Amino acid sequence: MPRIEPVPTDEIEAVELDIRLKIMKAGSNVTKVVELLNKNFPDRIENKQTLNRQINQGILPAWKERRIAQILGYSVAWVKKSSSDDQRM
């Protein structure tokens, strides 16, 4: 099995902060988010401990991030940067 490199701590913290701020701005908390996930997406039962761990460790699956965004009234979109904005290329 290939070795998976750990995600840099600063990236984990940035993603965690962003998600938690979105939850707070929506007037919610992780407990309410879990309740809404289970109500709106009964195909997969979530629990607070797992969601908190995934957010804290930076391992939140993209599909779950999209579900959270949807129930909070957001959408997740990839927006193409202009070439002058992209410093990695």
Buried (B, 14 or more C-beta within 10 A) or exposed (E): EEEEEEEEEEEBEEBBEEBBEBBEEBEBEBEBBBBBBEEEBEEEEBEBEEBBEBBEEBEBEEEBBEBBBBBBEBEEEEEEEEEEEEEEE
